[in-house]
C-alpha cells in the first residue's frame, strides 16, 4: 500500500493536505467526499459517471501528472458552469502514485 499526498482547497477557501490510498481504486471525487471537503449532495451527484460536473476541480499544480482528458469529460466540461482552462472532473482523476503532490481547488457548485 502506498498513500500519496494531495492538497485540496475546498469551496470555503480552506486548504487541506491529505493522504489518499492508491490501492483502493478511488478517484479524486471519492476522496473529496470521504474527507467531507464538500457538502453532502453537492459533489459526485451523478455517482462519478462524468455526467454532472459537480466534482469539477481546478488543477493548480501537477497537471502534467494527469492522464489526458477523455471525450466524455471534455463534453461534460463544455456544458458546465464555472469552467476554466485548468478545469477537470474529479471523478476522472484516478488516485495513483503518479499524481502524488497534485494540488486542486474544488470549483463552485452551480
N, C-alpha and C positions, 0 to 999 in steps of 0.2 A: 504494500500500500504506500502511495506517495501522495501527500497533500500538497497543494500549491497555494500561493498567496495571491489574493485578489484585493484590489482597492475599489470599493463601490461607494459612490456618493448617492444618497437617497434623494427623494423628491423634496425633502425639507432642507437639503444642503449639508447634511451631516455625512462625513466620510467615515467609512468603516473598513478597517483592514481585517480581512477574514481568511480563514484557511478552508479550502474546498477539496474534497476527496476526488482522486482521479480514477478510483476503482469501482464507482457506483453507477456509471453510465448516466451521469447527470448533465444538465445543460445549465447555462447561466441563469435563466429564468427560475429554474427549480432551486438553485442556490439562493437567489434573492428571496424567494418565498420561504425557504426553510429557515433563513436568518431573520425573517419578518422585517425586511427592509422596505417593504411597500405594503400599503393597507390591503387587507384581505378583500378580494373581489376586484382589485384594480391592476392585477398583473397575472398574465397567463390565463386570461379569460377563455380563450379557445382551447386551453389544455396543451399548448405547445405545438400546434399544427400550422403555425405561420399564417394564421387566418384573421388576426385581430390587431396586431401591433401594440397590444397593451404592455408587452415586455420590451418595448424599444429602449435601447440604451445608446448613449453617445460614447464612442471609444476615444478616450483621452490619450492613452498610452498603450502601445502593444498591438496596433492594428496589423502590423507586418507578421504577427504570430498567428493570425486567424486564417482559417480556410476561406477561399474565395466565396463570395455571396452567390447562392443558388438562384435560379429563376423564380421560385416561389417567394423567397424572401424579398427579392428585388421588386416583384409585382406588388407584394403587400406594402412595402415601404413607399411605392409610388402613389398609393392611395391613403396613406396615413397622415395624421396631423403632426406638427412639430418636427418634421424631418429635417435633418442637417446632413452635410456631406459625410460626416462620420457616424451616421446612424446605422445600427444593426439591430436585429431581433435577438433578444437574449435566448429565446428557445432554440435558435440555430447556432449558438456558440456552445460547443461541447467542451466539457471540463476535461482537459488533457494536460499532461505535463508541459506541452509546448506553449501553453498560454500563461505559464507562471509569470506573475508580475503585471498581468492585464489590469488596466485602470479604466473604469467606466462611470458614467453618470446616468442614472435612471431618468428617462425622458418624462415630461409631464404627462399625466393621464388626461385624455381628452375630456 
